[in-house]
């Protein structure tokens, strides 16, 4: 029986996307914050923020790099991937990241025709939901 590896996150970007080119394929990395809020037994409000590494490949990386900004609220869907490498001292390093294949922009954009042309306003909504074809994710 095959396993299931699916992650869904809704959160805010901690910084601008970082883009790279790897083997003629564009990739973008973001750091996504998710915050849980609750009240403890004494009724005091508590919160915890977790940070997640998210990677986009191909045209999805280009869209992320073009439209995402620090603080952007997004929905991402993908799968977990663990990587291992050696640092400059030869010590093994590990990381877990989300390889994203669905990106939805959740920020409400104000369309003000006096600020930009209609074509530019249309671009703000053009990628409200973007799915990357599976064949663009190199594995």
N, C-alpha and C positions, 0 to 999 in steps of 0.2 A: 504494500500500500504506500503510495507516495505521500510525502509530508507536505504541510502547508507552511509557507513562509510569507506572511503578509503583514504589513505595518501601515497604519493610518494615523497621521498626526495632524493636529491643527495648532498653529502657534505663530509666533512672530520672529522675524529675522533679527539676529543680533548684530549683523554687520552686512555690508555690501557683499554680493556674491563674488567669489574669486574664480576666475576662469583660467583654463589651461588648455593646451593642445597636446594630445597624446596619440601617437600613431595616426595622424591626420583626422582625429576625432576630437571634437570640442567637448570639454567637460567643465562643469561649474560646481563649486562647493558652497554650501551655506551652513550656518549654524542656526538651528531653530530652537526657540525656547517654548516649552509648554509649562503651564502653571496650574497646579491643583490647589483648590481652596476648600477649607472645611472648618468646622468648629470643633474644638476639643471637648472633653467631658465637662469642663468648667464653663463652656460657652464662649471661649475666647477664639476669635478668628485666627486661623493658621493658614500658611501657604508654603508651597514648595515649588521651585522652578527647576526643571531638568533641561539640559542642553543636549541636542541631538545633531550629529553630523549627517548631512543629506547631500547626495551626489546626483547630478543630472548629466546625461550624455546626449550628444548629437544636437538635433534641432531643439530639444527640450532645454538643453543647457543654454543655447543661444537665446531662447525666450526668457529663461530665468535671469540671465545676465542683463538683458535689455530692460525688463520691466520690474524686477524685484529691487527694493531698496531697504535700507535699515529700517526696521519697525514694521515692514509689510506683514499683513496677516495672510497666511496661506494654509491651504489643505494640501497635504502631500500623501501619496499612496505609493507603496513600493514593497521592497523586501529587505530583510537584514542581510548584511554581508560582513564577515569578519576578515580582517587582513592582518598579516604578520610581515614584518620587515626588520632589518638590522640597522641600527643607527650608526653614526660614524665611529663609535667606540666598539662596535660589534655586538652590542647588547640587543636581544630580541625585543621588539616593540609590537604591541597589539592595538587594534582599534576595531570598533564596531560602528558601522554606518548604514544609513538607509539609502538604497539605490532606488531612486524615484522613477516611476513611469506614468504617474498622473499628478498634474499640478492644477490647482484651482486657486484663483486670486479671490480673496474674501474682503479686501478693502473696498469701501464704497468710494468710487471716483466721482468727483464733481465735474460735470461737463459744462464748462463755461466758454461759449463761443468767442468771447472777447479775449480770452487768454491764448487760444490756439485755433488752428484751422479745423474745419469739420473732419478732415482726413486724420489729423492728429487725435482728435477726440474719439474717432472710430477705433483707432489703434489701442486706446485704453481699454476697450471692451473686447477686442478681437481675441484675446487669449485668456478670457475669463475661465475657460476650461480647456486644458490642453493635454492630450494623451500622446505619449511617445510610442511609436511602433516598437514591439519587442525586439525586432532585428537590429535596432540602433544601440542596444545595450550590449557591449562586448563582454563575453565571458569565456 
